[in-house]
Amino acid sequence: MLNKIVLSMATLRLMSGSIEIIAALLMLRFNQIDKALMVNTGLAMVGPLILLTTTTIGLAGLADKLSYGKMLWVLAGVSCIFIGILKK
């Protein structure tokens, strides 16, 4: 039997991958740089959202196994990822 948390995380990743494939197909269908760029910009919002949601679900599943200190390290790491993504 699959763990519900792992199943949720995998489902989100499958959904994210499907969105990426659909976006690529849309870019090919539109065949215009400006429209492809708009689709790509929409993906820029989906990726970090999926990352944050999947990480949150995983941390919730590990909450009883991790100490507060380790949770803070994980939170700091995720924060660094987002700062790196959002800073230009």
N, C-alpha and C positions, 0 to 999 in steps of 0.2 A: 504494500500500500504506500502511495506517495505521501510525503509530508505536505500538509496544506500550505505551509509557508514557501517551501521550495516550488510547489506547483504554482502559487501566485506569482513568484518571482519569474519563473520560466514563462508563464503566460504573458506577463508584461513584456518580456524580451521578445517573444514571438510576435506580439502585437506591434512592438516597435520596429522589428525587422520587416513586417508586412507593410507598415507605413512607409518605410524607406524604399521598398520595392515599388510600391504604388507611386511614390513621388518620382522615382526614376522613370517609370513608364509615362507619367504625365509630362515630364520634361521632354521625352522623346516624341510624344504625341503633339505637344505644342510647337516644338521645333523652332522656338524663338528664345533668344538669350534673355530678354527681359522677363519673360514668363517663367523660364527655368530658374532664374535668379529669385523670383518671388516664391516659387515652390521651395527652393533651397533655404530661403530665409525662414519659411514656416517650419522646416525641419530643425532649424537652429533652436527653436523653442521646445520642440518635442524631445530631443535628445537629453538635455539636462533634466527635464521633468521626469522622464523615465528613469534616469540614473538616481535621482533623489528619491523617487517613490520605491524603486527596487531596493535601494540601500536602507530606507526606513523600514520596509517590511522585514528585511534580513536582520536588522538590528533589534527590531521588536521580538523576533524569534530567538535571538541570542541574549536578550536582556537579563534573563535569569542566570546565564552562564558567565557573563562578563562583569568584571568589577567596574566601579565608577571611574577609576583611573583609566582603564582600557577604553571605556565608552568615550571619555573625553578625548583620547588619542584618535579614535576613529572619527569623532565629530570634527576634530582639528584637521584631519586628513581630507575629509569631504569638503570642509570649508576652503582648504587650499585649492582643491580641484575647481571649485566654483569661482574662486577669486582668479585663478589662472584662465578660466574660460571667459569670464566676463570682462577682465581688464584688457585694454587694447594697447 
